[in-house]
Amino acid sequence: MSRCIKTVAAVSLLLMSTLVHAQRFPNVGRPATEQEIAAWDIDVRPDFKGLPKGSGTVAKGMQVWEGKCASCHGTFGESNEVFTPIVGGTTKEDSKTGRVAALADGRQPQRTTLMKVPTVSTLWDYINRAMPWTAPKSLTTEEVYGVTAYILNMAEIVPDDFTLSHENIEQVQRQMPNRNGMTTSHGMWELKGKPDVHNVACMKDCPTEATVRSVLPDAARNAHGNIAQQNRPFGAVRGTDTSKPPVTAAVSSGRRNELAVLDAGQARTPVAVAAPTATGGALAKQHSCVACHGATNKIVGPGFTEIAAKYKGDPAAESRLFDKVKNGASGTWGPIPMPAQSHVKDDDIKAIVTWIVGGAKQ
């Protein structure tokens, strides 16, 4: 009876606290709608909970791969130009044992995705969430199944005529080369597991203030263009202006919540990147062109001003560039091809091209 009274009292206090909070902060927040929750509830677990019904063939996946994936990952997933290889380093024997031998004997010089990933759900989920790089979440369910099947086919896990679906994906999981390579004996899974670090927690005479730091080596600071201009439309937007030297002012832990960017060992406030005055410049950001092209320098593809200089004085520049953007191209700026941007509206492509040819002025 005593415990019942204590429980009722605790619930009453909680309700009173909630009411006081609501009175102090009226109209702050609201319950998420079912549609809002559904838009974000897209993860696929290793037990395949959350996997949508559907299917896709290896042939379909190859078609999508060549049009939207090969420009970054190579025709056979072997490219090391933009990202590390996806396929390679696994054998049919690995599929039987569930452990990748090359991880133990070191005969493979570089670890590929298929060597490391233990679950096929991870492949499906990541492709569905984040690919292709310039248009994440734009693939259909059939295309995601197909691309996943094509990757598995390139790794000789499934045959050429295979159709991957929600009904057989669990059987495919039993063939993943590194399916037995996972471990749960670490601190992130089990509190009593083996820690990832060996630091001793401060228990007395602890410093009252600590400096929040993050190091970006000078040599790597602007190696791939200005980070502030390379934000994608999905996910958290963070990026410091790496075209400028780091700020020297340090910020204590007491102001940690005020930090938006940590850069080169010092805390700094967010860098205001001027919005393009031209519609084409705004569209270049909206459609993630800046993920591969810097304003003045090469990232994956050439900088916008470099393109403008190359086509200066060419009366057919706009029509030629429109075709390259719309349908893709290769060989003009090196070995990495320009993927087709057929998902972008023609009017938007025309505005972007006109802006580039005009000098890509910010």
C-alpha positions as CSV (number, residue, x, y, z in Angstrom):
1,M,0.0,0.0,0.0
2,S,2.9,2.3,0.9
3,R,4.5,1.7,-2.6
4,C,1.2,2.4,-4.3
5,I,0.9,5.8,-2.5
6,K,4.5,6.7,-3.4
7,T,3.8,5.8,-7.0
8,V,0.7,8.0,-7.2
9,A,2.6,10.8,-5.6
10,A,5.4,10.6,-8.1
11,V,3.0,10.6,-11.0
12,S,1.2,13.6,-9.6
13,L,4.5,15.5,-9.3
14,L,5.4,14.6,-12.9
15,L,2.0,15.9,-14.2
16,M,2.4,19.1,-12.1
17,S,5.9,19.7,-13.5
18,T,4.6,19.2,-17.1
19,L,1.8,21.7,-16.5
20,V,4.2,24.3,-15.1
21,H,6.6,23.8,-18.0
22,A,3.7,24.2,-20.5
23,Q,2.6,27.4,-18.7
24,R,6.1,28.9,-18.7
25,F,6.7,27.9,-22.4
26,P,3.4,28.1,-24.2
27,N,3.2,27.0,-27.9
28,V,6.6,25.4,-27.8
29,G,6.7,22.2,-29.9
30,R,3.9,19.9,-30.8
31,P,3.5,16.1,-31.4
32,A,5.0,14.9,-34.7
33,T,2.4,13.9,-37.2
34,E,2.2,10.4,-38.6
35,Q,3.4,11.7,-42.0
36,E,6.4,13.4,-40.4
37,I,7.4,10.3,-38.5
38,A,7.0,8.1,-41.6
39,A,9.3,10.4,-43.6
40,W,12.2,9.8,-41.2
41,D,11.4,6.3,-40.1
42,I,13.1,4.7,-43.0
43,D,15.9,2.7,-41.4
44,V,16.3,-1.0,-42.1
45,R,17.5,-3.2,-39.2
46,P,19.8,-6.3,-39.5
47,D,16.7,-8.4,-38.8
48,F,15.1,-6.6,-41.8
49,K,12.5,-4.8,-39.8
50,G,11.6,-1.7,-41.8
51,L,12.5,-3.2,-45.2
52,P,9.8,-2.3,-47.7
53,K,8.3,-5.0,-49.9
54,G,9.7,-5.1,-53.4
55,S,12.4,-6.6,-55.6
56,G,15.0,-5.7,-58.2
57,T,17.1,-7.7,-60.6
58,V,20.9,-7.6,-61.2
59,A,20.2,-6.4,-64.7
60,K,18.1,-3.5,-63.4
61,G,20.8,-2.7,-60.9
62,M,23.5,-2.6,-63.6
63,Q,21.4,-0.2,-65.6
64,V,21.0,2.2,-62.6
65,W,24.7,1.7,-61.6
66,E,26.0,2.7,-65.0
67,G,23.8,5.8,-65.1
68,K,24.1,7.0,-61.5
69,C,26.8,5.2,-59.6
70,A,29.8,4.3,-61.9
71,S,31.0,7.9,-62.2
72,C,32.1,7.8,-58.5
73,H,32.5,4.1,-57.9
74,G,33.8,2.7,-61.2
75,T,32.1,0.3,-63.6
76,F,32.8,-2.7,-61.4
77,G,32.9,-0.9,-58.0
78,E,36.7,-0.9,-58.1
79,S,37.3,2.9,-58.5
80,N,39.6,4.6,-56.0
81,E,39.3,8.0,-57.7
82,V,36.5,9.5,-55.5
83,F,35.7,6.9,-52.9
84,T,37.4,3.7,-51.8
85,P,36.5,0.5,-53.7
86,I,33.2,-1.2,-52.9
87,V,34.0,-4.6,-54.3
88,G,37.2,-6.7,-54.0
89,G,39.2,-8.7,-51.5
90,T,36.5,-11.4,-50.8
91,T,36.3,-15.0,-52.1
92,K,33.7,-17.7,-52.4
93,E,35.4,-19.4,-49.5
94,D,34.7,-16.3,-47.4
95,S,31.0,-16.6,-48.2
96,K,31.1,-20.1,-46.9
97,T,32.8,-19.2,-43.6
98,G,31.4,-15.8,-43.0
99,R,34.9,-14.4,-42.3
100,V,37.0,-12.5,-44.8
101,A,40.5,-14.1,-44.8
102,A,42.1,-11.1,-46.3
103,L,41.3,-9.1,-43.1
104,A,43.5,-11.5,-41.1
105,D,46.4,-12.2,-43.4
106,G,46.6,-8.7,-44.9
107,R,47.0,-9.8,-48.5
108,Q,44.5,-7.2,-49.7
109,P,46.2,-3.8,-49.7
110,Q,43.0,-1.8,-49.1
111,R,39.9,-2.8,-47.3
112,T,36.8,-2.6,-49.5
113,T,33.2,-2.1,-48.4
114,L,32.3,-5.8,-49.0
115,M,35.2,-6.9,-46.9
116,K,34.0,-5.0,-43.9
117,V,30.2,-4.8,-44.0
118,P,28.6,-7.8,-42.2
119,T,24.9,-7.3,-43.1
120,V,23.2,-6.9,-46.4
121,S,20.6,-4.6,-44.7
122,T,23.4,-2.1,-44.2
123,L,24.0,-1.9,-47.9
124,W,20.3,-1.6,-48.7
125,D,19.8,1.0,-46.0
126,Y,22.7,3.2,-47.0
127,I,21.9,3.2,-50.7
128,N,18.3,4.0,-49.9
129,R,19.2,6.9,-47.6
130,A,22.2,8.5,-49.2
131,M,22.7,7.6,-52.8
132,P,23.3,8.8,-55.4
133,W,25.6,11.5,-53.9
134,T,24.1,14.3,-55.9
135,A,20.5,13.3,-55.4
136,P,20.0,11.3,-52.1
137,K,16.7,9.5,-51.6
138,S,15.9,9.8,-55.3
139,L,16.1,6.0,-56.1
140,T,12.9,4.0,-56.2
141,T,12.5,0.8,-54.1
142,E,13.1,-1.3,-57.2
143,E,16.2,0.6,-58.0
144,V,17.6,0.2,-54.5
145,Y,17.0,-3.6,-54.6
146,G,18.6,-3.7,-58.0
147,V,21.7,-1.8,-57.1
148,T,22.1,-3.9,-54.0
149,A,21.8,-7.0,-56.1
150,Y,24.3,-5.7,-58.6
151,I,26.9,-5.0,-55.9
152,L,26.4,-8.5,-54.5
153,N,26.7,-9.9,-58.0
154,M,30.0,-8.1,-58.6
155,A,31.3,-9.7,-55.4
156,E,30.1,-13.2,-56.7
157,I,27.6,-13.6,-53.9
158,V,24.6,-13.9,-56.2
159,P,24.3,-15.0,-59.8
160,D,23.8,-12.8,-62.9
161,D,20.1,-13.7,-63.2
162,F,19.3,-13.1,-59.6
163,T,16.3,-11.1,-58.3
164,L,16.8,-9.7,-54.8
165,S,13.6,-9.2,-52.9
166,H,12.2,-8.8,-49.4
167,E,11.3,-12.5,-49.5
168,N,14.8,-13.8,-50.1
169,I,17.1,-11.2,-48.6
170,E,17.4,-13.2,-45.4
171,Q,18.9,-16.1,-47.4
172,V,21.3,-13.8,-49.1
173,Q,22.5,-12.6,-45.7
174,R,23.7,-16.1,-45.0
175,Q,26.2,-15.6,-47.9
176,M,27.7,-12.3,-46.8
177,P,31.5,-12.7,-46.6
178,N,32.0,-11.0,-43.3
179,R,28.7,-11.9,-41.6
180,N,30.5,-13.6,-38.7
181,G,33.0,-10.7,-38.4
182,M,30.9,-8.7,-36.0
183,T,31.7,-8.5,-32.3
184,T,29.6,-7.2,-29.4
185,S,32.4,-7.3,-26.8
186,H,33.1,-3.6,-26.7
187,G,32.0,-0.7,-24.6
188,M,29.5,0.7,-27.1
189,W,27.4,-2.5,-27.0
190,E,27.9,-3.7,-23.5
191,L,28.7,-1.5,-20.5
192,K,31.1,-4.1,-19.2
193,G,32.6,-4.8,-22.6
194,K,36.2,-3.9,-23.6
195,P,36.6,-0.1,-23.8
196,D,37.7,1.6,-27.0
197,V,40.0,3.9,-25.1
198,H,42.0,3.6,-21.9
199,N,41.7,7.1,-20.3
200,V,41.0,7.3,-16.6
201,A,38.0,9.4,-15.6
202,C,38.9,12.4,-13.5
203,M,37.5,11.9,-10.0
204,K,39.1,14.8,-8.0
205,D,40.8,18.1,-8.5
206,C,39.3,18.2,-12.0
207,P,39.7,21.4,-14.1
208,T,36.7,23.7,-13.9
209,E,37.0,24.6,-17.6
210,A,38.0,22.6,-20.6
211,T,38.6,23.8,-24.2
212,V,36.7,22.1,-26.9
213,R,39.1,21.3,-29.7
214,S,39.1,19.6,-33.1
215,V,42.2,19.4,-35.3
216,L,42.3,19.8,-39.1
217,P,45.9,19.6,-40.4
218,D,47.0,22.6,-42.5
219,A,47.9,20.3,-45.3
220,A,44.4,19.0,-45.6
221,R,42.6,22.2,-44.8
222,N,41.5,23.2,-48.3
223,A,42.6,20.0,-50.2
224,H,39.2,19.3,-51.6
225,G,37.8,22.8,-51.9
226,N,35.9,25.1,-49.5
227,I,33.9,22.9,-47.1
228,A,31.4,25.7,-46.6
229,Q,30.3,25.4,-50.2
230,Q,29.8,21.6,-50.2
231,N,26.7,21.0,-48.0
232,R,24.1,18.6,-49.3
233,P,20.4,19.3,-48.9
234,F,19.9,16.4,-46.6
235,G,21.3,16.1,-43.0
236,A,22.9,18.5,-40.7
237,V,24.5,21.5,-42.4
238,R,27.9,22.2,-41.0
239,G,31.0,23.5,-42.7
240,T,33.7,26.1,-42.0
241,D,35.3,28.4,-44.6
242,T,38.5,26.4,-45.3
243,S,39.7,29.0,-47.8
244,K,40.6,31.3,-44.9
245,P,43.0,30.7,-42.0
246,P,41.5,29.4,-38.8
247,V,40.5,31.7,-36.0
248,T,42.6,31.8,-32.9
249,A,40.0,32.4,-30.2
250,A,39.4,29.4,-27.9
251,V,36.1,28.9,-26.3
252,S,35.6,27.2,-22.9
253,S,33.2,24.3,-22.2
254,G,30.8,26.7,-20.5
255,R,29.9,28.1,-24.0
256,R,29.9,24.8,-25.7
257,N,26.3,25.1,-26.8
258,E,27.1,28.3,-28.7
259,L,29.6,26.4,-31.0
260,A,28.4,25.6,-34.5
261,V,31.8,24.8,-36.0
262,L,35.0,23.5,-34.6
263,D,38.0,24.1,-36.8
264,A,41.7,23.3,-36.8
265,G,42.0,23.1,-33.1
266,Q,40.1,26.2,-32.3
267,A,36.5,27.0,-31.8
268,R,34.9,29.4,-34.3
269,T,31.6,30.9,-35.1
270,P,29.7,29.8,-38.2
271,V,31.1,31.3,-41.4
272,A,28.5,33.3,-43.3
273,V,28.7,32.2,-46.9
274,A,27.1,34.8,-49.2
275,A,24.1,33.6,-51.0
276,P,24.5,33.8,-54.8
277,T,23.0,36.9,-56.3
278,A,22.1,34.9,-59.5
279,T,19.3,32.4,-59.6
280,G,21.7,29.9,-61.2
281,G,24.1,30.1,-58.3
282,A,21.3,29.3,-55.8
283,L,20.1,26.4,-58.0
284,A,23.7,25.1,-58.1
285,K,23.6,24.8,-54.3
286,Q,20.0,23.5,-54.3
287,H,20.8,20.6,-56.7
288,S,24.1,19.8,-54.9
289,C,26.4,20.8,-57.9
290,V,28.7,22.2,-55.2
291,A,29.3,18.7,-53.9
292,C,31.5,18.1,-56.9
293,H,32.4,21.6,-58.1
294,G,34.0,24.4,-56.1
295,A,33.5,28.0,-57.0
296,T,37.0,28.5,-58.3
297,N,38.7,25.1,-57.7
298,K,38.3,21.4,-58.6
299,I,36.7,19.1,-56.0
300,V,35.7,16.1,-58.0
301,G,34.9,18.0,-61.2
302,P,36.4,21.4,-62.3
303,G,35.5,24.7,-60.5
304,F,32.7,26.8,-61.9
305,T,35.1,29.7,-62.9
306,E,37.4,27.1,-64.6
307,I,34.5,26.0,-66.7
308,A,33.6,29.6,-67.6
309,A,37.2,30.3,-68.6
310,K,37.3,27.1,-70.8
311,Y,34.2,28.1,-72.8
312,K,34.8,31.8,-72.9
313,G,33.9,33.2,-76.3
314,D,32.2,30.0,-77.4
315,P,28.8,30.9,-78.9
316,A,27.6,27.3,-78.5
317,A,28.8,27.0,-74.9
318,E,25.4,27.1,-73.2
319,S,23.8,24.4,-75.4
320,R,26.9,22.2,-75.2
321,L,27.1,22.5,-71.4
322,F,23.3,21.9,-71.1
323,D,23.8,18.6,-72.9
324,K,26.7,17.6,-70.7
325,V,24.8,18.3,-67.5
326,K,21.6,16.7,-68.7
327,N,23.0,13.5,-70.3
328,G,26.4,13.2,-68.7
329,A,29.9,13.4,-70.3
330,S,33.4,12.1,-69.9
331,G,36.9,12.8,-71.0
332,T,36.7,16.6,-71.0
333,W,38.3,17.2,-67.6
334,G,40.0,13.9,-66.9
335,P,39.1,10.2,-66.2
336,I,36.1,10.9,-63.8
337,P,32.9,11.2,-65.9
338,M,30.2,13.7,-65.3
339,P,27.0,11.7,-64.3
340,A,23.8,12.6,-66.0
341,Q,21.5,15.0,-64.1
342,S,18.3,14.0,-65.8
343,H,16.4,14.4,-62.6
344,V,16.9,18.2,-62.7
345,K,14.4,20.3,-64.5
346,D,15.5,21.7,-67.9
347,D,14.8,25.3,-66.8
348,D,17.0,24.8,-63.7
349,I,19.8,23.4,-65.8
350,K,19.6,26.3,-68.3
351,A,19.7,28.8,-65.4
352,I,22.8,27.0,-63.9
353,V,24.6,26.8,-67.2
354,T,23.9,30.5,-68.0
355,W,25.2,31.5,-64.5
356,I,28.4,29.4,-65.1
357,V,29.1,30.8,-68.6
358,G,28.5,34.3,-67.2
359,G,31.4,33.8,-64.8
360,A,29.7,32.1,-61.9
361,K,29.7,35.3,-59.9
362,Q,28.7,35.0,-56.3
